[in-house]
Amino acid sequence: MANTSIEDQLTSTLLQQTFLDGNMLDIEDYKKMAAAYVSIEQCVAVLSDFQADCSYIYAGNFGKFLGLPLGNLFIDSAFEDCIFDKLNSEDVIERHALELHFFQYLKNLPDEEYRNYSTFSRLRSSDDENMNYVNHRTMYLKRSPNGSVLFALCLYAPSTNSKFQTGIDGKIVNIKTGETITSEKYKPYTETLLSKRELEILTHVAKGNNSDQIANFLNISVYTVRRHRQNIIQKMQVANTTEALKTAFVMGLISV
């Protein structure tokens, strides 16, 4: 499964936010904190600036495993593809989907609460012969007054759990209380991405039904079905219905 659809949706979601002019976006304090944390943990930290579409990577000794030089690295992208390329592609897709859920869930929280949350997941390396696992976390550090996410921090560290498992065991956790936010709690926020009718139509498409058949099932015109399908493509930031289905399956919006 190609990861372009889910990655494109995550990219557009975060980079096409409405950023307010005149924000005092002093990232220097966050850069110092990320560097200090890495110097202690010897992990890898990626500080992303979504408004500027760039990232600051801080690599301790664990960076060698991810093909990174020891020290600091600036990249002209808010997404660390140089690291994602070292990880299992299916796990990366699932990680992106988890962050989309994370974004949708957190944007409904008040400013005093959103920094209490983090994602947790375990990703496989891309080397199938010498499988290793990486613990991954994502946190949103700062929002603008209109709720747009300005800075995010991703942490990569070696996992002590080498037991094989399918999937990334992704979680959203309230790090203040220790509560794990179940998918039943966060998925409804993501489901608002599509209307109830659009989800219904996408489910029929997943079953192999064409527009004429869907129109008969739902007692609506073929024109209406086609309009909904086009809206789905636009909302999910994908090229076609096939890519929309892939994204919807990964995010758990539909199941057949």
RADA-V481739 format. One record per backbone hydrogen bond with DSSP energy under -0.5 kcal/mol. CO is the residue of the C=O (numbers start at 0). NH is the residue of the N-H. E is the energy in kcal/mol with one decimal. If there is no record, write none. Layout:
CO&NH&E + CO&NH&E
This chain:
2&6&-2.3 + 3&7&-2.8 + 4&8&-2.0 + 5&9&-2.1 + 6&10&-2.8 + 7&11&-2.6 + 8&12&-2.3 + 9&13&-2.1 + 10&14&-2.8 + 11&15&-1.8 + 13&16&-0.7 + 16&18&-0.9 + 19&22&-1.0 + 22&24&-1.4 + 23&25&-1.3 + 24&26&-1.1 + 26&30&-2.2 + 27&31&-2.2 + 28&32&-2.1 + 29&33&-2.5 + 30&34&-2.3 + 31&35&-2.3 + 32&36&-2.3 + 33&37&-2.1 + 34&38&-1.9 + 35&39&-1.1 + 36&39&-0.5 + 36&40&-2.8 + 37&41&-2.7 + 41&61&-2.1 + 42&59&-3.0 + 43&155&-2.8 + 44&46&-0.5 + 44&57&-2.9 + 45&47&-0.7 + 45&153&-2.4 + 46&55&-2.5 + 47&49&-0.6 + 47&151&-1.8 + 48&52&-1.1 + 48&53&-1.7 + 53&48&-3.0 + 54&56&-0.5 + 54&74&-2.4 + 55&46&-2.8 + 56&58&-0.5 + 56&72&-2.5 + 57&44&-2.5 + 57&59&-0.5 + 58&70&-2.2 + 59&62&-1.8 + 60&63&-1.5 + 61&64&-0.9 + 61&65&-0.8 + 62&65&-0.5 + 62&67&-3.1 + 63&66&-1.5 + 70&58&-2.9 + 72&56&-3.7 + 74&54&-2.4 + 74&76&-1.5 + 78&80&-1.9 + 79&82&-1.8 + 79&83&-2.2 + 80&84&-2.4 + 82&85&-1.9 + 83&86&-1.8 + 85&125&-2.3 + 87&91&-2.1 + 88&92&-1.9 + 89&93&-2.0 + 90&94&-2.4 + 91&95&-2.6 + 92&96&-2.2 + 93&97&-2.2 + 94&98&-2.1 + 95&99&-2.0 + 96&100&-2.1 + 97&101&-2.6 + 98&102&-3.0 + 99&103&-2.3 + 100&104&-2.6 + 101&105&-2.7 + 102&106&-1.8 + 104&107&-1.1 + 105&108&-2.1 + 109&112&-2.0 + 109&113&-1.4 + 112&115&-2.4 + 113&116&-1.3 + 115&174&-2.6 + 115&175&-0.7 + 117&172&-3.0 + 118&137&-0.8 + 119&170&-2.3 + 120&135&-2.8 + 122&133&-3.0 + 123&87&-2.8 + 125&127&-1.0 + 127&130&-0.6 + 131&124&-2.2 + 132&158&-2.2 + 133&122&-3.0 + 134&156&-2.0 + 135&120&-2.0 + 136&154&-2.0 + 137&118&-2.1 + 138&140&-0.6 + 138&152&-3.1 + 141&149&-3.1 + 141&150&-1.2 + 143&146&-2.6 + 147&143&-2.6 + 149&49&-2.3 + 149&50&-0.5 + 150&140&-2.1 + 150&141&-1.1 + 151&47&-2.9 + 152&138&-2.3 + 153&45&-2.8 + 154&136&-1.8 + 155&43&-2.3 + 156&134&-3.0 + 159&161&-0.8 + 167&121&-2.3 + 170&119&-2.4 + 170&172&-0.5 + 171&180&-3.5 + 172&117&-2.0 + 172&174&-1.0 + 173&177&-3.1 + 178&173&-3.1 + 178&180&-0.5 + 179&181&-0.8 + 180&171&-0.7 + 181&184&-1.5 + 181&185&-1.7 + 182&186&-2.8 + 185&188&-0.9 + 185&189&-1.0 + 186&190&-2.6 + 187&191&-0.6 + 189&192&-2.4 + 190&193&-1.1 + 194&198&-2.5 + 195&199&-1.9 + 196&200&-2.4 + 197&201&-2.6 + 198&202&-2.0 + 199&203&-1.7 + 200&204&-2.3 + 201&205&-2.2 + 202&206&-1.1 + 203&208&-2.0 + 204&207&-1.9 + 209&213&-2.6 + 210&214&-2.4 + 211&215&-1.8 + 212&216&-2.5 + 213&217&-2.5 + 214&218&-1.0 + 214&219&-1.9 + 220&224&-1.8 + 221&225&-2.6 + 222&226&-2.2 + 223&227&-2.3 + 224&228&-2.4 + 225&229&-2.1 + 226&230&-2.2 + 227&231&-2.4 + 228&232&-1.9 + 229&233&-2.1 + 230&234&-2.9 + 231&235&-2.2 + 232&237&-1.9 + 233&236&-0.8 + 239&243&-1.8 + 240&244&-2.4 + 241&245&-2.0 + 242&246&-2.3 + 243&247&-2.5 + 244&248&-2.5 + 245&249&-2.1 + 246&250&-2.2 + 247&251&-0.6 + 247&252&-2.3 + 247&253&-0.9 + 248&251&-0.9
